[in-house]
Amino acid sequence: MQYLFTILLLHLFATSNVFAQLQFIENKGQWNSKVNYQANFNTGAFFLENNGFTVLLNNTDEYKAIAQNAHGIKNVKSNTDTKDFTLNSFAYQVLFANANNTPNIFPDKSLPTYNNYFIGNDKNNWASNCKIYNAITYKNIYPNIDVRYYSTLNSLKYDFIVHPGGNPNDIVMQYKGGVKLSLKNNALIIGTTLGNVTELEPYTYQTNAVEQKNITTKYVINNNVVTFNISNYDLASTLIIDPQLIFSSFTGSTEDNWGFTATPGADGSFFAGGIVMGTGFPTSLGAFQTTYAGGVFDGWVNGFDMGIFKFSANGSQRIYATYIGGNGNEQPHSMIADANGNLIIAGRTNSTNYPILSSVPATGSQFDIVITKLNATGTAIIGSVRIGGSGDDGVNIKSKTLFSGDTSLRRNYGDDAKSEVILDASNNVILASSTQSTDFPAVNAFQPTLGGMQDGVILKLTPNLNSIIFSSFIGGSEDDACFVTAINPITNNIYIGGATKSNNMPGNTIGTINPNFVGRIDGFVTELQASGTAIFKTTYIGTSNVDAVYGLKFDRFGYPYIMGTTMGTMPVINALYFVAGAKQFVAKMQPDLSAFIYSTNFGTNSPSPNISPIAFLVDRCENVYVSGWGGSVNIGSGYTNSGTSGLPEINQIAGLPAADGSDFYFFVLRKNADAQLFGSHFGQNGAAGEHVDGGTSRFDANGIIYQAICANCLGFGPAAFPTFPPSSSPTPPWSSINPSPNCNLAAIKIDMNFAGVATTIQSSIAGIQNDTLGCVPTLIQFRDTLQKGVKYFWNFNSVAFPNATDLTTTVANAAHTFLAVGIYKVRLIAEDSLTCNIRDTSYITINISDRLATPKIIVKRNLPCNLKQYEFSNASFNTHAEAFNAQSFVWDYGDGSPKDTTNITPIRMHTYTGIGTYFVTLTVIDNRFCNSPISDTVKIIIKPDLLAKTQQEITGCSQTAVAFKNITQGGGLSWKWEFWNVTTNTIAATSTLFEPTFIFPADGDYKYRLIAFDSTTCNKTDTTQFYFISIIKAPRALFDYTPKPSLPNTPTNFINLSSFADKYLWNFGDGNSSTLFEPTHEYNKTGTYKVVLFAFNKSSCADTFSLVLDVIINPLLDVPNAFTPGKFGANGIVYVRGFGIEKMKWRIFNRWGEIVFESTNKNNGWNGFYKGKLQPTDVYTYTLDAEFVDGQTAQKTGDITLLR
């Protein structure tokens, strides 16, 4: 037997979630020297040493309490705020007894970040740039035995890899640290003082040339030593790597949301498409269509729009989500994303107002094919086209909601929406679908007319969907449908696959696998010329029963592979792996369709297919991948299906609910049909089965499935659908629950890990990704976007030095400075010796130049000015005086009008529609110049006519500054104010300030005007009319007072001597004021007071004058003994009389002891009223408590006679 290498894998993993998301940090002196790498987890750490590892565990409750206290959270149990805690920890060590103490250590899967450690003030404990890795391999820990440590999303794993010549009996693990070892259900239980750590039963498996074989392995415990008891294993077998569930998430739509189609983005993002039956789809801010557009009743379902959702690569974030639809019904059938992240969606609509953006006329009347291209942000469409005729287009036979069950070519629930859209190397859009229209638009067609009741159609459109390159029917005299299409990577010919009832399919069938129609329904494969104008070959695929081709892909050598289902018995040819009686088939064909290279089947021995196939792939190692679903939804809808019970599960995905016969199923077949590498169900247990309502999903080139599922249909009963990662993880899925009343689109991403190593180079210049043109000298950053390798070999000039390796790294990035002009083909080889292909190579071409272009704009405004027309001249030049061409420049006029791609001439004329500020940009886009793209920008300001305006009603005073306000409209760059004396009719003064102030020298009549200047407006200058202003004399404040000097306990009388004023404000200096012309003021306290008089005239001009006066107040208190209320004069109200009173409390009582009046202010007196009534003539008593300003107090009582 010939083989390259033999590997045995012992797979051990801890089940505790404390090991989630481990990353290994190199030790550069910050930790004990015995430690090579340390990985931290939530409540402990993991230390890798030369001959083993150490595990540190912390008490989780105590650790949580410390963390809570650090964030100000009390200990709930003890209700204490204490900051003194005891943290109990436990450590145990695992030594590889008799192992190599100096193994070769290889870290891989490095992260772009690093850690720094500055511990204490001892620099010996400082370490910087400590690299971080996702996996560490210790080579030859025992002879020909490696150990590899890594982390999955849920657990720590470490694999023993036994190479030829290695003996697994050499592996001896000695546990130290007081642990207690035991076995339970073949799992190793490590007992610690903080609880148990479990290592599950060793999972050991390998494949040989015929099959995959699981190897029975058990732990053997002898005191504190663990070894392995391994049954017979084949030394000529090959390693199989576990699949990894990356994420499983709902869209989170609160409205019914059915799953149709999915496709990957270039960055690993996930596009999911389905239908939404109302409002409630979680659209993103600024999305192309944020609201449900409505729909019409369709059989047994309500109206629906497309719902398109883009997940981040890990499924935790919504990048965008949008509706697409009109007043009818829409559904997406197939999607594909280009390298820039634009999404092409193919489906069907019967809306009269579906969004269209194309020069291709919209045609059709019933259901029609639509193709829409969304931009990378999901905020706008780049192109959108509707193509159809008078019949249904994009519908295979009949909508499933109008008629259920097997009907002609429709053999599964969802087959009515079978079609596939792909892109060629130029991003032209190719679609395989179906039509029932006799007038379907045929362009450059090899078959211009409908052959039967329904034909397949194949279309090719330009990248922006503005033109149909070709469009053709493909079919015979019966029903025909195109389901899938692919491009031969060697010849660029287009291949189409599908199903037919016609015995006269177009194309030469002579010398093909089946030149004649075989059964009731056959599959078919047709090869077209790359131009799409002619057919090379057609072959039927099938048995005497019902057959269909649902998958068509190529390997890298140009061999086509097909996948489909049969109701008969497909031949098994050159295949070691097959299942007798199985109804799913896979075949590899000669490119000319002349023969099978191999043909096999998979599934169970059953009378009908197990699954409705959805996705298909041939990877770079020629392994074959299939996804599909089966069971209750198919069977319950009247379709012939045997369900998914009993499908072989190999290396199945762990942690799923038990299979229930109505699940999704994923299958991987090894190269040359040698063995099944993988098989696993996916779905909930019970209620409605997982399914797809129509359309295709995809695997990417790395064998990762991007699967859209109609899942968790609660209208059929409750069940727990598996989402992933857990909600408690650092990156939980976008939505782990289905909030709708029925179904939700679930997005499933699983890495099967069989596709081998792959590489794709991305360049970056000055932070601009994918830039490949630089000016000498240029530093360029390179990155392997796939990061699948363990080692990377870089050659920065592979044409001149094809055998050289300039740089070898263990990280997926490198940088290089190019010092000379030239075109460089940079080569990257990514290597992982444990994969099927070991190495993969990618290239990128870098252009280094010294040619520099300088863009320059010259602007001229054409007349008449109000036309808003500008003339833009291109005065650009370059260092080599090379002639520019018609694709050298792009003009952007800054007003949203279409950009203009031109040569340096002719002069561009552009008319603007409105006023505003526009930034006109001229960009050099000619890749002959290394600084391309480079731009020149000028600012264009289009203003309305200048209208000079100023405040009209102004008053002022002589010798006082008067402010003038500028309220000019339409712009203004400079100003001239003129101030005229009306009497002499001469200019008294001028100003060029925007808003000046001017002091008029004397009272009298003046006039003024404003002249505004702005050369950027059409009228350039404007002048206001003259406005008149009357300047009056400024007020003069002046006063005196009596008595002078002041007399004790005597009010002060103020004498107003002001002139040219008509309003006054007095400030007496004790907190009191008055607006009287000549007030009298009584001071309450001895002191010196500054009295200020403010005098104002009718123009609000003001003047002030102040005097200082000395006041003498001697404390005095008295109350009059009689008053006559209701009469005018001093005796109408009774007051407390006195001087120097600081505080007082005065109460008056009637003869019955009622308080009829009280006051704390001597200026408040009693008017004889009580409760709104004038009191009778009588004698009233009072009490008075007073405190004077000098601190003395006094009490007084007495009588007051009220006289009427």
Order of alpha helices (4+ residues) and beta strands (2+ residues): beta-beta-beta-beta-beta-alpha-beta-beta-beta-beta-beta-beta-beta-beta-beta-beta-beta-beta-beta-beta-beta-beta-beta-beta-beta-beta-beta-beta-beta-beta-beta-beta-beta-beta-beta-beta-beta-beta-beta-beta-beta-beta-alpha-beta-beta-beta-beta-beta-beta-beta-beta-beta-beta-beta-beta-beta-beta-beta-beta-beta-beta-beta-beta-beta-beta-beta-beta-beta-beta-beta-beta-beta-beta-beta-beta-beta-beta-beta-beta-beta-beta-beta-beta-beta-beta-beta-beta-beta-beta-beta
